[in-house]
Amino acid sequence: MEAYGQILLIAMPAFFGLVLFEKFYGIWKGNDTVPLNDMIASLSSGITNVTKDVLGLSLAVISYQWLHSKLGFFQIEDSWLVYLIAFFALDFAGYWTHRIAHEYNLFWNNHIIHHSSEEFNLACALRQSISSIVKIFAIFLLPAALLGVPPEVIAIVAPLHLFAQFWYHTRHIGKMGFLEKIIVTPSHHRVHHAINPEYLDKNYGQIFIFWDKWFGTYQEEQDDIPAVYGVTRPVRTWNPIKINFMHLWLLIKDAWRTEKWSDKLKIWFMPLGWRPDDVTEKYPVDKIEDVYHFEKYNPELSKGLLIWSFGQLIVLLLLISYLFSNLAAIGSPGIFYYGAFIFLTVYSYTELMDRNPNAWAWELLKSAFAFYILLSSGDWFGLNSYLPGAVYFLVFYLALSFILSIWFSSKKESMVIAN
């Protein structure tokens, strides 16, 4: 947990810098693919994901350590070969968990957030799940366990494998020649994120594209079929916490509403999109029928609200950097209180971006929670000892945030700004 937090302290500013670079590069080239509202929502989703992971809020069905101890028939010496095998094994496991997430109702809820953006850019790579509480990933690492790859090696290689999936979420890189036959490229991944019928549910590979070619899920990007991004049941919100659980909520409602007991059970394990006939008829859901003619989600936001939302994001990045730097010092249950504050902050300002007139209530809850911590401890998890007087700045931020939330909640925006 602490080691991963230290890694993120390096990775977060690097990713943020690259997202901004893509933004300004697109403006310079006259092809801005990173609308500011979408970027804020994507980075906010990334914040919730890394917070959840660092706090260890997940449960593995089977741990890799257990698999290795029970099934490790061989023992590979600690050399470059064991790291190479680990990398391939992780990619093999990633392909299958990724594919399952797209093919079955139950597992799609863990992945919908990643596809929820109607844009395709580096920021959307950071839309990662907080709803994957129960993980099955280790099951597909069976080949690595059989070959005796130590758990310590998997722990080192796994973050590298994950971060290596960031760069190809862009529209600014075309096809890459012979590399198209070996690794996942931006062209391959544009296909994967597209909702065009020709592209849907293809190219599941994470680093290597040959898994898709071997297992029949490969699709090349066509020049005459421009990719359209998003999900076929559009999410219509910037709030990443809502997005993470909306598919699960639909499944729960459908299971409750359907009259057949067999359908109440079957719905969870059927192919993605399947709904009982009686529920489909009585409770239709919004679905994109023509991918080339639909209105992207873009609620009216003034320039002031957009700038303030970006400011909220910056404050949050600074606060989680402090959390990740001081996990051991803050300790438990303090880190979980801190995590709750982060989630409340994201929820409140993304509700404001959604133009929810009741967004101020979430801001009130966030502020009340933060002031309770400040008043009961006289500090913000030890921040004053690092930066004397920092608590006063935090109080000022909380007060300003609440006042502006009421102001923006009451205003009727008149100017649509996406960039």
Phi, psi and omega per residue, in radians:
M1 nan -0.875 3.136
E2 -1.180 -0.681 -3.137
A3 -1.105 -0.741 3.129
Y4 -1.139 -0.668 3.087
G5 -1.055 -0.703 3.122
Q6 -1.163 -0.683 3.085
I7 -1.069 -0.747 -3.114
L8 -1.151 -0.498 3.105
L9 -1.093 -0.463 3.069
I10 -1.557 -0.742 -3.042
A11 -1.214 -0.704 -3.041
M12 -1.037 -0.914 3.119
P13 -1.124 -0.539 3.101
A14 -1.139 -0.825 3.122
F15 -1.120 -0.740 -3.139
F16 -1.079 -0.736 3.108
G17 -1.100 -0.702 3.128
L18 -1.204 -0.636 3.078
V19 -1.083 -0.789 3.116
L20 -1.155 -0.648 3.099
F21 -1.063 -0.781 3.126
E22 -1.091 -0.685 3.108
K23 -1.016 -0.924 -3.077
F24 -1.259 -0.567 3.068
Y25 -1.104 -0.745 3.120
G26 -1.107 -0.697 3.099
I27 -1.098 -0.754 -3.139
W28 -1.086 -0.681 -3.112
K29 -1.495 -0.041 -3.117
G30 1.303 0.435 -3.133
N31 -2.526 1.215 -3.111
D32 -1.310 1.961 -3.123
T33 -1.787 0.182 -3.055
V34 -2.187 1.316 3.046
P35 -0.979 2.439 -3.017
L36 -1.110 -0.671 3.136
N37 -1.113 -0.724 3.108
D38 -1.154 -0.683 -3.138
M39 -1.125 -0.755 3.126
I40 -1.078 -0.765 3.135
A41 -1.108 -0.712 -3.123
S42 -1.173 -0.801 3.131
L43 -1.152 -0.598 3.084
S44 -1.132 -0.668 3.076
S45 -1.104 -0.737 3.098
G46 -1.054 -0.665 3.116
I47 -1.093 -0.792 -3.140
T48 -1.120 -0.659 -3.114
N49 -1.146 -0.856 -3.096
V50 -1.192 -0.583 3.086
T51 -1.105 -0.818 3.120
K52 -1.063 -0.745 -3.118
D53 -1.188 -0.753 -3.125
V54 -1.143 -0.591 3.114
L55 -1.368 -0.112 3.079
G56 1.254 0.607 -3.091
L57 -1.535 1.094 3.092
S58 -2.735 2.820 -3.105
L59 -2.364 2.151 3.115
A60 -1.501 2.344 3.080
V61 -1.056 -0.807 3.052
I62 -2.364 2.299 3.124
S63 -1.496 2.609 3.101
Y64 -1.131 -0.597 3.130
Q65 -1.039 -0.695 3.117
W66 -1.170 -0.774 3.117
L67 -1.027 -0.781 -3.107
H68 -1.116 -0.731 -3.102
S69 -1.204 -0.543 -3.085
K70 -1.624 -0.526 -2.975
L71 -2.112 0.070 -3.113
G72 -1.320 1.530 -3.078
F73 -1.373 -0.377 3.140
F74 -2.075 2.889 3.083
Q75 -2.376 1.908 -3.138
I76 -1.518 2.389 3.113
E77 -1.168 2.644 -3.111
D78 -1.240 1.643 -3.129
S79 -2.529 -3.112 3.128
W80 -1.034 -0.485 -3.088
L81 -1.141 -0.693 -3.103
V82 -1.171 -0.601 3.100
Y83 -1.245 -0.629 3.101
L84 -1.153 -0.779 3.106
I85 -1.079 -0.729 3.127
A86 -1.064 -0.713 -3.126
F87 -1.125 -0.789 3.114
F88 -1.143 -0.693 -3.133
A89 -1.129 -0.716 3.095
L90 -1.112 -0.660 -3.130
D91 -1.235 -0.642 3.069
F92 -1.101 -0.802 3.111
A93 -1.118 -0.690 3.132
G94 -1.099 -0.703 3.103
Y95 -1.001 -0.838 -3.033
W96 -1.284 -0.684 3.091
T97 -1.172 -0.638 3.091
H98 -1.116 -0.785 -3.127
R99 -1.139 -0.756 3.124
I100 -1.065 -0.673 3.138
A101 -1.073 -0.532 -3.139
H102 -1.511 -0.313 -2.965
E103 -1.836 -0.256 -3.085
Y104 -2.260 2.415 -3.081
N105 -0.887 -0.847 -3.034
L106 -1.042 -0.719 -3.007
F107 -1.521 -0.273 3.122
W108 -1.099 -0.547 -3.134
N109 -1.020 -0.512 3.137
N110 -1.341 -0.174 -2.980
H111 -2.192 -0.228 -3.055
I112 -1.006 -0.608 -3.110
I113 -1.026 -0.650 -3.085
H114 -1.178 -0.483 -3.118
H115 -1.760 0.057 -2.968
S116 -1.291 -0.377 3.127
S117 -1.241 2.432 3.059
E118 -1.612 0.230 3.009
E119 -2.059 3.051 3.060
F120 -2.423 1.915 -3.070
N121 -2.767 3.068 -3.112
L122 -1.069 -0.585 -3.130
A123 -1.098 -0.671 -3.095
C124 -1.185 -0.301 3.043
A125 -1.092 -0.447 -3.086
L126 -1.516 -0.028 3.036
R127 -1.322 1.626 -3.081
Q128 -2.148 2.760 -2.914
S129 -1.335 2.521 2.880
I130 -1.946 -0.042 -3.071
S131 -1.652 -0.064 3.139
S132 -1.460 1.207 -3.107
I133 -1.261 -0.722 3.122
V134 -1.786 2.094 -3.056
K135 -1.886 2.401 3.116
I136 -1.951 0.067 -3.005
F137 -0.949 -0.739 -3.031
A138 -1.084 -0.467 -3.141
I139 -0.996 -0.652 -3.097
F140 -1.451 0.010 3.028
L141 -1.600 0.257 3.124
L142 -0.927 -0.768 3.117
P143 -1.014 -0.691 3.124
A144 -1.146 -0.692 3.127
A145 -1.136 -0.739 3.132
L146 -1.091 -0.602 3.140
L147 -1.448 -0.075 3.059
G148 1.433 0.422 3.092
V149 -1.173 2.104 -3.072
P150 -1.107 2.558 3.082
P151 -0.986 -0.573 -3.123
E152 -1.118 -0.598 3.128
V153 -1.237 -0.743 3.094
I154 -1.038 -0.713 -3.120
A155 -1.122 -0.550 3.126
I156 -1.380 -0.754 -3.034
V157 -1.338 -0.557 -3.046
A158 -0.988 -0.849 3.106
P159 -1.089 -0.637 3.115
L160 -1.131 -0.718 3.104
H161 -1.101 -0.710 3.133
L162 -1.163 -0.842 -3.095
F163 -1.155 -0.475 3.141
A164 -1.231 -0.116 3.123
Q165 -1.627 0.062 -3.062
F166 -1.380 -0.793 -2.881
W167 -1.132 -0.458 -3.024
Y168 -1.541 0.144 3.032
H169 -1.543 1.248 -3.129
T170 -2.687 2.651 3.066
R171 -1.761 0.009 -3.056
H172 -1.591 -0.044 3.108
I173 -2.044 2.175 3.136
G174 -1.441 -2.715 3.125
K175 -1.251 2.635 -2.932
M176 -2.087 0.643 3.023
G177 1.080 -2.310 -3.045
F178 -1.148 -0.399 3.130
L179 -1.108 -0.405 3.113
E180 -1.055 -0.405 -3.114
K181 -1.491 -0.222 -2.995
I182 -2.039 -0.997 -3.029
I183 -1.881 2.849 3.018
V184 -1.284 2.188 -3.123
T185 -1.965 2.964 3.053
P186 -0.953 -0.652 3.116
S187 -1.070 -0.815 3.110
H188 -1.055 -0.739 -3.017
H189 -1.380 -0.430 2.998
R190 -1.072 -0.702 3.065
V191 -1.055 -0.782 -3.083
H192 -1.088 -0.658 -3.107
H193 -1.464 -0.109 -3.079
A194 -1.401 2.647 3.080
I195 -1.888 0.149 3.014
N196 -1.027 2.448 3.126
P197 -0.945 -0.599 -3.109
E198 -1.236 -0.402 -3.037
Y199 -1.883 -0.247 -2.952
L200 -1.029 2.306 3.063
D201 1.031 0.885 3.081
K202 -2.238 2.855 3.024
N203 0.989 1.177 -3.131
Y204 -1.452 -0.201 -3.077
G205 -0.968 2.613 -3.131
Q206 -1.823 -0.763 3.041
I207 -2.084 -0.783 -3.097
F208 -1.848 2.336 -3.088
I209 -1.508 -0.231 -3.057
F210 -1.200 -0.366 3.056
W211 -1.031 -0.767 3.140
D212 -1.120 -0.674 -3.141
K213 -1.207 -0.642 3.133
W214 -1.270 -0.644 -3.037
F215 -1.792 0.220 2.963
G216 1.363 0.469 -3.128
T217 -2.112 0.383 -3.089
Y218 -1.579 2.457 3.028
Q219 -2.521 2.207 3.111
E220 -1.399 2.568 3.058
E221 -1.260 2.302 -3.111
Q222 -1.811 2.378 -3.132
D223 -1.114 -0.540 -3.089
D224 -1.586 0.073 3.098
I225 -2.214 1.512 3.134
P226 -1.144 2.326 -3.094
A227 -1.188 2.404 3.040
V228 -2.030 2.277 -2.929
Y229 -1.849 2.777 3.102
G230 2.248 -2.659 3.040
V231 -2.260 2.638 -3.037
T232 -1.200 -0.389 2.963
R233 -1.865 1.563 -2.975
P234 -1.014 2.500 -3.028
V235 -1.416 -0.525 3.068
R236 0.967 0.749 3.072
T237 -2.814 2.671 2.999
W238 -1.654 -0.095 -3.032
N239 -1.394 1.868 -3.065
P240 -1.170 -0.474 -3.127
I241 -1.226 -0.711 3.055
K242 -1.090 -0.789 -3.098
I243 -1.041 -0.671 -3.088
N244 -1.051 -0.434 -3.034
F245 -2.123 0.069 -3.060
M246 -1.229 -0.603 3.103
H247 -1.217 -0.713 3.081
L248 -1.048 -0.735 -3.140
W249 -1.109 -0.676 3.086
L250 -1.115 -0.733 3.123
L251 -1.113 -0.720 3.128
I252 -1.100 -0.791 3.138
K253 -1.119 -0.746 3.135
D254 -1.121 -0.727 3.126
A255 -1.118 -0.612 3.123
W256 -1.269 -0.697 -3.009
R257 -1.395 -0.544 -3.086
T258 -1.155 2.527 -3.065
E259 -1.467 -0.508 -3.105
K260 -1.389 2.244 3.119
W261 -1.161 -0.552 3.124
S262 -1.141 -0.651 3.133
D263 -1.234 -0.522 3.111
K264 -1.072 -0.550 3.109
L265 -1.587 -0.709 -3.022
K266 -1.153 -0.554 -3.025
I267 -0.986 -0.557 -3.070
W268 -1.232 -0.487 -2.993
F269 -1.984 0.119 3.096
M270 -1.422 2.878 3.098
P271 -0.995 2.627 -3.102
L272 -0.930 2.293 3.108
G273 1.697 -0.254 -3.123
W274 -1.224 2.373 3.068
R275 -2.385 2.601 3.083
P276 -1.041 2.534 -3.074
D277 -1.020 -0.749 -3.085
D278 -1.160 -0.591 3.126
V279 -1.301 -0.702 3.130
T280 -1.022 -0.702 -3.113
E281 -1.246 -0.742 -3.059
K282 -1.457 -0.552 -3.025
Y283 -2.271 1.249 3.131
P284 -1.156 2.626 3.091
V285 -2.027 2.668 3.135
D286 -1.152 2.206 3.138
K287 -2.453 2.432 3.126
I288 -1.325 2.058 3.133
E289 -1.609 -0.670 3.140
D290 -2.055 1.817 -3.024
V291 -1.177 -0.312 -3.101
Y292 -1.586 -0.147 -3.112
H293 -2.430 1.365 3.017
F294 -2.545 2.724 -3.079
E295 -1.586 2.128 3.110
K296 -1.163 2.650 3.116
Y297 -1.234 2.116 -3.093
N298 -2.788 1.256 -3.142
P299 -1.080 2.694 -3.094
E300 -1.186 2.116 3.116
L301 -2.239 2.281 3.049
S302 -1.311 2.844 3.111
K303 -1.071 -0.651 3.139
G304 -1.102 -0.761 3.141
L305 -1.163 -0.664 -3.138
L306 -1.149 -0.744 3.112
I307 -1.128 -0.735 3.138
W308 -1.122 -0.687 3.116
S309 -1.107 -0.691 3.087
F310 -1.145 -0.665 3.083
G311 -1.096 -0.696 3.075
Q312 -1.036 -0.718 3.126
L313 -1.082 -0.758 -3.136
I314 -1.105 -0.788 3.108
V315 -1.022 -0.742 -3.113
L316 -1.151 -0.685 3.100
L317 -1.087 -0.675 3.097
L318 -1.163 -0.714 -3.114
L319 -1.195 -0.676 3.132
I320 -1.321 -0.441 3.037
S321 -1.103 -0.706 3.082
Y322 -1.126 -0.733 3.112
L323 -1.037 -0.875 -3.081
F324 -1.162 -0.453 3.125
S325 -1.370 -0.332 -2.984
N326 -2.305 0.601 -3.109
L327 -1.008 -0.820 -3.099
A328 -1.170 -0.710 -3.120
A329 -1.183 -0.700 3.135
I330 -1.227 -0.772 3.060
G331 1.201 -3.064 3.131
S332 -1.797 2.432 0.143
P333 -1.571 0.118 -3.060
G334 -0.963 -0.723 -3.111
I335 -1.114 -0.517 3.130
F336 -1.346 -0.577 3.010
Y337 -1.127 -0.733 3.116
Y338 -1.075 -0.793 3.115
G339 -1.055 -0.687 3.116
A340 -1.093 -0.688 3.099
F341 -1.100 -0.723 3.124
I342 -1.072 -0.788 -3.139
F343 -1.138 -0.710 3.108
L344 -1.118 -0.668 3.128
T345 -1.115 -0.845 3.117
V346 -1.048 -0.772 -3.109
Y347 -1.085 -0.742 -3.042
S348 -1.209 -0.816 -3.064
Y349 -1.377 -0.412 3.039
T350 -1.344 -0.503 2.994
E351 -1.133 -0.644 3.085
L352 -1.136 -0.704 3.079
M353 -1.127 -0.485 3.093
D354 -1.378 -0.017 -3.112
R355 1.124 0.563 3.053
N356 -1.290 2.055 -3.100
P357 -1.124 -0.262 3.122
N358 -1.742 0.243 -3.132
A359 -1.055 -0.526 -3.136
W360 -1.037 -0.539 -3.127
A361 -1.140 -0.660 3.092
W362 -1.203 -0.634 3.082
E363 -1.140 -0.673 3.098
L364 -1.094 -0.759 3.119
L365 -1.089 -0.767 3.120
K366 -1.077 -0.809 -3.115
S367 -1.136 -0.737 3.135
A368 -1.090 -0.722 3.122
F369 -1.100 -0.791 -3.125
A370 -1.141 -0.747 -3.139
F371 -1.164 -0.580 3.066
Y372 -1.070 -0.768 3.113
I373 -1.100 -0.776 -3.123
L374 -1.120 -0.758 -3.087
L375 -1.277 -0.605 -3.098
S376 -1.359 -0.467 -3.104
S377 -1.947 -0.309 -3.087
G378 1.277 0.204 -3.085
D379 -2.770 3.055 3.045
W380 -2.007 1.414 3.109
F381 0.931 0.726 3.078
G382 1.444 0.135 -3.076
L383 -1.082 -0.598 -3.075
N384 -1.108 -0.511 3.138
S385 -1.262 -0.417 3.095
Y386 -1.540 -0.742 -3.114
L387 -2.278 1.560 -3.125
P388 -0.966 2.284 -3.132
G389 1.553 -0.084 -3.090
A390 -1.113 -0.517 -3.135
V391 -1.079 -0.605 3.121
Y392 -1.141 -0.655 3.079
F393 -1.158 -0.653 3.122
L394 -1.150 -0.715 3.097
V395 -1.088 -0.748 3.106
F396 -1.062 -0.774 3.117
Y397 -1.050 -0.813 -3.117
L398 -1.085 -0.739 3.129
A399 -1.152 -0.800 3.130
L400 -1.094 -0.723 -3.135
S401 -1.067 -0.732 -3.135
F402 -1.183 -0.758 -3.139
I403 -1.096 -0.802 -3.124
L404 -1.196 -0.559 3.097
S405 -1.097 -0.764 3.086
I406 -1.108 -0.723 -3.127
W407 -1.081 -0.893 -3.103
F408 -1.232 -0.547 3.114
S409 -1.151 -0.535 -3.084
S410 -1.550 -0.297 -3.094
K411 -1.445 2.565 2.990
K412 -1.731 1.983 -3.093
E413 -1.253 2.540 -3.081
S414 -2.159 -0.052 -3.062
M415 -2.230 2.151 3.124
V416 -1.500 2.110 3.124
I417 -2.268 2.085 -3.137
A418 -1.902 -0.295 -3.038
N419 -1.981 nan nan
